[in-house]
Amino acid sequence: MQLLTWWADFRNAFSDIYYSSYVIWNNKDIRIGNKPVFYKTYFDCGIIYLKDLLLTLDNVRSLEIFKSRGLNTNFLTWSALRLSVPKDKLSSFFSVEFDPINFKTSNTEFDTYSARCRQFYSLLISTKAKHPNGFKTLSADLELSNSLKEVFSIPYTAASESYVWSFKYKILNNVVFTNTKLFKIGFIESEKCSFCKIYKEDLYHLFYDCSYVRSFWKLTCLIFGGLTSAEKI
């Protein structure tokens, strides 16, 4: 269901009309015997959209054209299908010129036949992707001047383990469950820091402000600073 919903949004976001309503088969508005229809022989012959019914021609001439293309059907079935098209679709049909396979996105052609998963994904996120609210807060508090793309690429350049990427991603989105958040949802009894036991443990205190954490960062800088100096020698 989620995939079908995405496909509907995908089509509607990049077309001038809701072209799905112009598909003949299993269309709720095109009924015979009060039921939507699907004729496999018609479908195999390339009859998929209303334009394929050649509605600008009469029933006899249009049927003759498709019989010459190999369509095996009778006049009554063909006529019933054409006459089942609602008048409101007929009135708008003749002004519609839209290729359901090729359409434009940002003035560029997008071919759904040749496009690969990466192209579909890029097209999808181009309309869905938004700056996370957590990052906006983090960026303002820490006065980050880097672009969103640069900041979120840091985890992939600084580490190779997927679990590290995941953890850094949670930090950037401010979704790490610190004691402050766990206390807020009633999971623990105190929001105090797990290390110093004095201040409340939010994201900034846990990674920057806590006295234990500051000692850790200081020691880390001394160790790696010494390694860097030794490499230079």
Secondary structure, 3 states (H helix, E strand, C coil): CHHHHHHHHHHHHCCCCCHHHHECCCCCCCEECCEECCCHHHHHCCCCEHHHHCCCCCHHHHHHHHHHCCCCCCHHHHHHHHHCCCHHHHHHHCCCCCCCCEEEECCEEEECCCCCHHHHHHHHHHHHCCCCHHHHHHHHHHCCCCCHHHHHHHHHHHCCCHHHHHHHHHHHCCCCCCHHHHHHCCCCCCCECCCCCCCECCHHHHHHHCHHHHHHHHHHHHHHHHHHHHHHC
